[in-house]
Amino acid sequence: MTSELRSRSVFSSLAPSDGHELAEFAVMDANRVAQVVRRSQEVAAWWAERSWAERERTLLRWASWLMRHSDELVDLLMVEQGKSRDTAFLELVPTLEHIRWAAKHAKRVLGSRRMWAGAVMSNHTAEVEYRPYGVVGVIGPWNYPVFTPVGQMAAYALAAGNTVVLKPSEYTPRIGEFVVDAFAKANPDLPGGILSLVTGFGETGAALCRSGVDKIAFTGSTATGKRVLAACADNLVPTVLECGGKDAMIVAADADVKAAAKAAAWGGMTNAGQTCVGIEQVYVVAELADRFLDELRSRLESVTAGDDAQSAYGPMTTPEQVDIVTRHIDDALTKGATAVVGGRESVRAPYIDPVVLVDPADDSLAVTEETFGPVLVVRTVSDVDEAIELINGRKFGLGASVFSARDGRRIAGRVRAGMVAVNCALAFVGIPALPFGGVGDSGFGRVHGADGLREFAVAKSYARQRFDTPGIDTVALRPTRLTMAAVRQMMRFRHERRMR
């Protein structure tokens, strides 16, 4: 699916399977974006003052409405994003689970709590609370247009007491409109502006960054993430960025080869490979390489892309992504890679059948850049140490997987990545309590779990003096000798004696 700019004020959403027009949407300029944000600002204080229980009920009603209308949403995901029916429904599963987790745990994570003031300040009470930022702008991607903006970001921002303005990808605006409308339909008695929509292209996203929002949550490519960060810098708007990935799998000498091959096949090909934490490269130790490749071939040789019930996945969502995947395949083959599944002939735009490339050159695009398509690169290594050195030398650090019967957790701890799955693939996505995010060119900040809730709240500290300490006054401009003698004695007792 692509979007075309029909005029300076309207663009079209097109079906990726055949390019037919689905709907038209406004290209919102800075003035229109500002109007939406102002409306969100007007209701922000009201929403922040709702009780934890009220916000929980609101979010759970939203999740319930989405589930009751899941057939409509699945149909929309199929036609506008290109997912298969089962994959579309499976995108809704973690979305609902994350909405529920955020709603039910917000009070525990963000509620006001007393802290121990410490021995030196024991005549004080200490308290911390987490206050919402105000208005959070969410810029969502096209590959998971429900789960990412809703389950990963909006649900946590709303649960923390913020209002949200969602800017969906220009490739999936109908889906963005659906989930925003669903919130209002599920909660008809609430004022408008708690969850709002803006539509358009990159300029609309930039306008959202500069519109007066209090935080931006972005998911997309590293290049676009840098532009978002630059736009936010104008007003020092804090950001959480989930950018590109080049997620790797390590297959150690004691790995379950069949389980590893199954995980690689699914992790690499699901959603046509258009998954930020999808497996793109596999590092397998030499003694298992042949067995692993045989198992991988047997799982993928009969797999095809298409729009019928027999197809494993659907079309590429954008023509640009077809071009990128094609370029990566051609470059790898030119530089010495061997295609053991598929090859250049796998590209049947807008569909791409599975491709497995073995041992491409280190400077191949399929090794150094995010492919974001149904292409697996398998590289033979002498041992796990070599695999880790190669992985940690890359600029991306989003997720990874490790297969090892005995040492999986230890190996995982050595991998430079924000998340690692052991003897499985992508499992961290479906566990709401686990924080989600990367390092390096994969971005910074965290969504999901307690860290995700705190990402959308500002810690505010309170200290209150309960009583004066007799004879001790450390806040006098000229402390007495008695005061300083007492302070020195306390410091010697607490710290100096521990060195003896």
VMD Tcl script that draws the C-alpha trace (Angstrom):
set ca {
  {0.00 0.00 0.00}
  {1.16 3.52 -0.71}
  {-0.21 6.98 -0.12}
  {-0.32 9.63 -2.84}
  {-0.49 13.36 -2.40}
  {-3.54 14.27 -4.45}
  {-3.29 17.97 -3.67}
  {-1.69 20.16 -1.08}
  {-4.52 19.38 1.34}
  {-5.57 15.75 0.71}
  {-3.84 12.38 0.35}
  {-5.07 8.88 -0.42}
  {-4.70 5.64 1.46}
  {-4.16 2.81 -1.03}
  {-4.41 -0.97 -0.61}
  {-0.95 -2.58 -0.88}
  {-2.28 -5.65 -2.70}
  {-3.51 -3.84 -5.82}
  {-3.21 -0.11 -5.20}
  {-6.91 0.70 -5.15}
  {-7.96 3.76 -3.18}
  {-9.39 3.15 0.27}
  {-10.02 6.66 1.59}
  {-8.86 10.26 1.51}
  {-7.41 12.13 4.47}
  {-6.43 15.69 5.17}
  {-2.80 16.74 5.02}
  {-2.82 18.75 8.22}
  {-0.54 21.78 8.29}
  {0.99 23.37 11.37}
  {-2.10 25.47 12.09}
  {-4.47 22.50 12.04}
  {-2.10 20.41 14.15}
  {-1.87 23.25 16.66}
  {-5.67 23.39 16.88}
  {-5.86 19.68 17.71}
  {-3.09 20.02 20.30}
  {-4.80 23.02 21.93}
  {-7.97 20.98 22.32}
  {-5.93 18.23 23.91}
  {-4.27 20.76 26.24}
  {-7.66 22.09 27.33}
  {-8.75 18.68 28.61}
  {-5.32 17.56 29.89}
  {-5.77 18.91 33.41}
  {-9.23 17.33 33.67}
  {-7.90 13.94 32.57}
  {-4.90 14.17 34.93}
  {-7.28 14.76 37.85}
  {-9.25 11.57 37.22}
  {-8.65 8.85 39.77}
  {-6.56 5.80 38.97}
  {-9.75 3.74 39.01}
  {-11.51 6.07 36.56}
  {-8.63 5.93 34.10}
  {-8.45 2.15 34.50}
  {-12.14 1.77 33.66}
  {-11.75 4.08 30.65}
  {-8.87 2.08 29.20}
  {-10.52 -1.28 29.85}
  {-13.67 -0.09 28.08}
  {-11.47 0.85 25.11}
  {-9.91 -2.63 25.07}
  {-13.34 -4.23 25.35}
  {-14.68 -2.20 22.44}
  {-11.70 -3.15 20.27}
  {-12.23 -6.83 21.07}
  {-15.95 -6.68 20.36}
  {-15.20 -5.05 16.99}
  {-12.11 -7.13 16.26}
  {-13.51 -8.47 12.98}
  {-13.77 -4.92 11.62}
  {-10.27 -4.09 12.78}
  {-8.81 -7.30 11.36}
  {-10.45 -6.60 7.99}
  {-8.97 -3.11 8.03}
  {-5.49 -4.39 8.90}
  {-5.72 -6.85 6.03}
  {-6.79 -4.33 3.41}
  {-4.76 -1.27 4.46}
  {-1.58 -2.80 5.90}
  {-1.55 -6.11 4.03}
  {-1.53 -8.58 6.91}
  {-2.98 -12.06 6.71}
  {-6.12 -12.60 8.78}
  {-4.39 -14.57 11.52}
  {-1.44 -12.19 11.73}
  {-3.84 -9.25 11.94}
  {-5.68 -10.78 14.90}
  {-2.38 -11.69 16.55}
  {-1.42 -8.02 16.42}
  {-4.52 -7.24 18.46}
  {-3.62 -9.77 21.18}
  {-0.60 -7.92 22.69}
  {-2.38 -4.61 22.12}
  {-5.20 -5.63 24.43}
  {-2.86 -7.21 26.96}
  {-0.72 -4.06 27.17}
  {-3.76 -1.78 27.53}
  {-4.92 -3.99 30.39}
  {-1.50 -4.10 32.07}
  {-1.00 -0.34 31.88}
  {-4.51 0.31 33.21}
  {-4.20 -2.07 36.14}
  {-0.64 -1.26 37.23}
  {-0.51 2.53 36.82}
  {-1.46 3.24 40.45}
  {1.08 0.79 41.86}
  {3.90 2.14 39.69}
  {3.09 5.85 39.64}
  {1.16 6.40 42.86}
  {2.56 8.70 45.55}
  {4.78 6.95 48.09}
  {6.84 7.80 51.14}
  {10.60 7.38 51.10}
  {13.12 7.01 53.93}
  {14.81 10.38 54.30}
  {18.05 8.87 55.57}
  {19.89 9.12 58.88}
  {21.27 12.60 58.27}
  {17.86 13.99 57.27}
  {15.80 11.88 59.65}
  {13.91 14.92 60.95}
  {12.26 15.17 57.51}
  {9.66 13.21 55.62}
  {10.25 12.40 51.96}
  {7.66 11.68 49.30}
  {7.73 11.13 45.54}
  {4.88 11.21 43.06}
  {4.74 10.89 39.29}
  {2.92 13.61 37.43}
  {1.80 13.35 33.78}
  {3.64 15.46 31.24}
  {0.41 16.89 29.82}
  {0.02 16.17 26.09}
  {1.98 13.35 24.50}
  {2.39 13.22 20.73}
  {2.60 9.68 19.35}
  {4.05 9.17 15.86}
  {3.25 5.62 14.82}
  {4.64 3.27 12.14}
  {2.91 1.41 9.33}
  {4.15 -2.11 10.07}
  {2.22 -2.56 13.35}
  {-0.26 0.31 13.17}
  {-2.37 -0.91 16.11}
  {0.03 -2.53 18.55}
  {2.84 0.03 18.38}
  {0.99 3.35 18.75}
  {-1.78 1.95 20.97}
  {-0.37 -0.97 22.98}
  {3.18 0.29 23.27}
  {2.69 4.03 23.69}
  {-0.80 5.55 23.90}
  {-2.07 3.08 26.51}
  {0.85 3.80 28.83}
  {0.69 7.57 28.26}
  {-3.06 7.65 28.94}
  {-2.76 5.44 32.02}
  {-0.12 7.85 33.36}
  {-2.63 10.69 33.06}
  {-1.60 12.32 29.79}
  {-3.79 13.17 26.85}
  {-2.52 11.85 23.52}
  {-2.40 13.13 19.94}
  {-1.75 10.30 17.49}
  {-0.18 10.83 14.10}
  {-0.42 7.47 12.25}
  {1.74 6.65 9.27}
  {0.50 8.09 6.00}
  {0.33 4.46 4.82}
  {-2.18 3.41 7.50}
  {-4.35 6.44 8.38}
  {-7.63 4.51 8.38}
  {-6.33 2.21 11.09}
  {-5.23 5.21 13.15}
  {-8.64 6.78 12.71}
  {-10.33 3.51 13.75}
  {-8.49 3.16 17.07}
  {-8.99 6.84 17.97}
  {-12.70 6.63 17.15}
  {-12.89 3.41 19.17}
  {-11.71 5.25 22.29}
  {-14.47 7.83 21.92}
  {-17.15 5.23 21.14}
  {-16.13 3.14 24.13}
  {-16.29 6.21 26.39}
  {-19.09 8.41 25.02}
  {-19.51 10.37 28.26}
  {-15.94 11.66 28.31}
  {-14.97 15.03 26.78}
  {-13.26 15.03 23.39}
  {-9.55 15.59 23.12}
  {-8.28 12.86 25.44}
  {-7.15 10.83 22.41}
  {-6.98 12.78 19.13}
  {-5.83 12.25 15.55}
  {-3.72 14.24 13.11}
  {-2.96 13.00 9.59}
  {-0.42 13.78 6.92}
  {3.19 13.24 5.95}
  {6.52 14.04 7.54}
  {5.73 17.74 7.69}
  {2.69 16.96 9.85}
  {4.86 14.93 12.21}
  {7.34 17.80 12.42}
  {4.50 20.20 13.15}
  {3.34 17.92 15.97}
  {6.85 18.01 17.45}
  {6.76 21.83 17.43}
  {3.10 22.27 18.38}
  {3.51 22.61 22.12}
  {3.19 18.95 23.08}
  {5.01 17.99 26.25}
  {6.58 14.75 25.00}
  {6.95 12.82 21.74}
  {6.92 9.04 21.41}
  {8.18 7.89 18.01}
  {8.56 4.54 16.29}
  {10.13 4.31 12.84}
  {13.43 4.34 11.00}
  {16.63 5.68 12.52}
  {16.86 8.39 9.85}
  {13.36 9.65 10.59}
  {13.99 9.37 14.31}
  {16.92 11.76 13.97}
  {14.67 14.27 12.18}
  {12.08 13.93 14.96}
  {14.77 14.54 17.54}
  {15.95 17.65 15.68}
  {12.40 19.02 15.50}
  {11.88 18.37 19.22}
  {15.14 20.12 20.06}
  {13.65 23.51 19.13}
  {11.54 23.48 22.32}
  {13.49 20.88 24.32}
  {10.59 18.43 23.99}
  {11.64 15.13 25.60}
  {11.38 12.06 23.40}
  {11.31 8.30 23.50}
  {12.55 6.82 20.23}
  {12.19 3.23 19.05}
  {14.12 3.16 15.80}
  {15.50 0.56 13.43}
  {16.80 -2.88 14.28}
  {18.98 -5.56 12.77}
  {18.13 -8.25 15.27}
  {20.37 -11.28 15.42}
  {20.02 -14.86 16.57}
  {22.91 -16.87 17.97}
  {22.78 -20.66 17.57}
  {25.29 -22.13 20.00}
  {26.86 -25.59 19.79}
  {24.40 -27.05 22.31}
  {21.29 -25.51 20.72}
  {18.11 -27.35 19.78}
  {18.55 -27.01 16.02}
  {14.92 -27.66 15.11}
  {13.64 -25.15 17.64}
  {16.18 -22.56 16.47}
  {15.27 -23.02 12.80}
  {11.56 -22.78 13.57}
  {12.10 -19.56 15.52}
  {14.30 -18.09 12.79}
  {11.75 -18.91 10.10}
  {8.91 -17.32 12.03}
  {10.91 -14.41 13.43}
  {12.33 -13.58 10.03}
  {9.24 -13.94 7.87}
  {6.22 -12.99 9.97}
  {4.47 -9.85 8.70}
  {6.55 -10.18 5.51}
  {9.67 -9.49 7.57}
  {8.38 -6.01 8.37}
  {8.97 -6.28 12.10}
  {11.36 -4.01 13.97}
  {12.40 -6.86 16.28}
  {12.19 -9.52 13.57}
  {15.17 -11.82 13.08}
  {17.30 -10.54 10.20}
  {20.59 -12.37 10.76}
  {21.54 -15.71 12.26}
  {25.01 -16.58 13.56}
  {25.35 -20.35 13.78}
  {28.44 -22.22 14.97}
  {30.16 -24.17 12.21}
  {29.43 -27.67 13.57}
  {25.68 -27.01 13.38}
  {25.57 -24.92 10.20}
  {24.61 -27.67 7.75}
  {21.93 -29.14 10.02}
  {20.52 -25.70 10.74}
  {20.35 -24.74 7.05}
  {18.72 -28.06 6.13}
  {16.06 -27.52 8.79}
  {15.53 -23.91 7.76}
  {15.16 -24.88 4.09}
  {12.62 -27.55 4.91}
  {10.51 -24.98 6.76}
  {10.69 -22.23 4.14}
  {10.87 -23.82 0.70}
  {7.10 -24.24 0.44}
  {6.28 -20.90 2.06}
  {4.95 -18.17 -0.23}
  {3.55 -14.68 0.05}
  {0.08 -13.86 -1.24}
  {-3.41 -12.71 -0.41}
  {-5.13 -16.09 -0.10}
  {-5.65 -18.36 2.88}
  {-2.75 -20.62 1.87}
  {-0.20 -17.78 1.97}
  {1.98 -17.37 5.05}
  {2.03 -13.60 4.82}
  {0.83 -10.77 2.61}
  {2.32 -8.06 0.43}
  {4.98 -5.55 1.32}
  {3.18 -2.50 2.65}
  {5.03 0.06 0.52}
  {6.66 -0.02 -2.93}
  {9.70 1.66 -1.39}
  {10.21 -1.33 0.87}
  {10.12 -3.68 -2.12}
  {12.91 -1.63 -3.67}
  {15.03 -1.75 -0.50}
  {14.67 -5.51 -0.11}
  {15.45 -6.08 -3.78}
  {18.57 -3.93 -3.55}
  {19.78 -5.82 -0.48}
  {19.29 -9.21 -2.15}
  {21.08 -8.13 -5.33}
  {23.95 -6.55 -3.41}
  {24.50 -9.64 -1.25}
  {24.47 -12.01 -4.23}
  {26.84 -9.78 -6.17}
  {29.25 -9.80 -3.22}
  {29.41 -13.57 -2.92}
  {26.41 -14.68 -0.86}
  {24.68 -17.96 -1.68}
  {20.88 -18.09 -1.80}
  {19.80 -21.42 -0.31}
  {16.12 -20.40 -0.27}
  {14.70 -18.13 -2.95}
  {16.73 -15.33 -4.47}
  {16.13 -12.51 -6.91}
  {13.21 -14.47 -8.35}
  {11.46 -14.28 -4.97}
  {10.52 -10.67 -5.67}
  {7.03 -10.57 -7.21}
  {6.04 -7.04 -6.28}
  {4.15 -6.32 -4.14}
  {4.94 -9.81 -2.80}
  {8.32 -11.23 -1.81}
  {8.73 -14.92 -1.06}
  {11.25 -16.03 1.63}
  {14.94 -15.55 0.92}
  {17.85 -17.07 2.88}
  {21.32 -15.77 2.07}
  {24.39 -17.58 3.41}
  {27.70 -15.92 4.30}
  {27.47 -12.59 2.46}
  {30.39 -10.15 2.58}
  {30.73 -8.03 5.71}
  {29.99 -4.84 3.77}
  {26.82 -6.19 2.16}
  {23.73 -4.03 2.66}
  {21.90 -7.10 3.96}
  {24.49 -7.23 6.76}
  {24.98 -3.55 7.60}
  {21.52 -2.02 7.06}
  {17.99 -2.85 8.17}
  {16.37 -4.90 5.41}
  {12.84 -4.99 6.83}
  {11.67 -7.75 4.55}
  {11.43 -11.57 4.38}
  {15.19 -12.06 4.10}
  {17.37 -14.03 6.52}
  {21.15 -13.75 6.46}
  {22.86 -16.84 7.92}
  {26.52 -16.51 8.81}
  {28.79 -19.33 9.96}
  {30.99 -18.56 12.97}
  {33.67 -20.52 14.73}
  {32.15 -20.02 18.17}
  {29.79 -17.87 20.22}
  {32.56 -15.36 20.97}
  {32.89 -14.54 17.27}
  {29.14 -14.14 16.95}
  {28.99 -11.71 19.86}
  {31.90 -9.69 18.51}
  {30.15 -9.33 15.14}
  {26.76 -8.46 16.67}
  {28.14 -5.95 19.16}
  {30.13 -4.25 16.43}
  {26.94 -3.18 14.61}
  {25.26 0.18 15.05}
  {21.85 -1.28 15.92}
  {20.94 -2.76 19.30}
  {17.22 -3.40 19.56}
  {16.54 -7.10 20.23}
  {18.24 -10.46 19.84}
  {17.73 -14.19 20.39}
  {20.01 -16.89 21.76}
  {19.59 -20.65 21.43}
  {21.65 -22.70 23.88}
  {20.65 -25.57 26.15}
  {22.98 -24.61 29.01}
  {24.41 -21.11 28.54}
  {21.58 -19.10 26.98}
  {21.17 -16.57 29.77}
  {24.91 -16.01 30.13}
  {25.34 -15.50 26.38}
  {22.34 -13.19 26.29}
  {23.93 -11.00 28.93}
  {26.91 -10.37 26.65}
  {24.83 -9.22 23.66}
  {24.52 -5.46 23.13}
  {20.75 -5.12 22.84}
  {17.84 -3.77 24.83}
  {16.03 -7.13 24.85}
  {17.11 -10.74 24.37}
  {14.94 -13.86 24.01}
  {16.48 -17.15 25.15}
  {15.46 -20.32 23.31}
  {12.59 -18.45 21.66}
  {12.08 -15.42 19.43}
  {10.45 -12.05 20.14}
  {8.90 -13.32 23.38}
  {9.75 -10.09 25.21}
  {7.16 -8.27 23.06}
  {4.28 -10.23 24.53}
  {5.25 -9.85 28.20}
  {3.73 -6.53 29.32}
  {5.88 -6.23 32.45}
  {9.15 -6.20 30.47}
  {10.52 -2.85 29.26}
  {10.91 -2.52 25.48}
  {13.55 -0.43 23.72}
  {17.02 -0.41 22.26}
  {20.47 1.15 22.31}
  {22.68 2.79 19.69}
  {20.95 3.52 16.40}
  {17.91 1.63 17.68}
  {16.96 4.60 19.86}
  {16.56 5.28 23.56}
  {13.93 5.30 26.29}
  {11.62 2.45 27.18}
  {7.97 1.54 26.69}
  {6.05 -1.35 28.31}
  {6.02 -2.29 31.95}
  {6.80 -0.07 34.91}
  {9.59 1.64 32.96}
  {7.11 2.38 30.19}
  {4.66 3.99 32.60}
  {7.44 6.11 34.13}
  {8.52 7.13 30.63}
  {5.29 9.11 30.39}
  {5.45 10.70 33.83}
  {7.69 13.20 35.60}
  {8.98 12.36 39.06}
  {8.19 15.10 41.56}
  {9.86 15.09 44.99}
  {8.62 16.52 48.30}
  {10.64 17.05 51.49}
  {9.03 18.31 54.69}
  {10.78 19.12 57.94}
  {8.99 17.53 60.91}
  {11.02 19.08 63.76}
  {14.24 20.93 64.54}
  {17.21 18.92 65.80}
  {18.08 20.38 69.21}
  {21.37 22.26 69.17}
  {22.06 21.39 65.53}
  {21.42 23.91 62.75}
  {23.11 23.04 59.47}
  {21.20 25.62 57.43}
  {22.49 28.63 59.31}
  {24.76 30.89 57.31}
  {27.32 30.56 60.12}
  {26.88 27.15 61.79}
  {27.95 26.91 65.41}
  {30.99 24.95 66.53}
  {28.69 22.47 68.25}
  {26.80 21.92 64.99}
  {29.95 21.29 62.95}
  {31.46 19.05 65.61}
  {28.31 16.95 65.67}
  {28.18 16.70 61.89}
  {31.86 15.67 61.66}
  {31.38 13.04 64.35}
  {28.37 11.60 62.54}
  {30.28 11.41 59.24}
  {33.22 9.67 60.95}
  {30.86 7.18 62.52}
  {28.98 6.46 59.29}
  {31.84 6.38 56.81}
  {35.39 6.54 58.14}
  {35.16 3.51 60.41}
  {34.20 1.27 57.51}
  {37.68 1.61 56.03}
  {39.35 0.12 59.14}
}
mol new
graphics top color blue
foreach p $ca { graphics top sphere $p radius 0.5 }
foreach p [lrange $ca 0 end-1] q [lrange $ca 1 end] { graphics top cylinder $p $q radius 0.2 }
display resetview
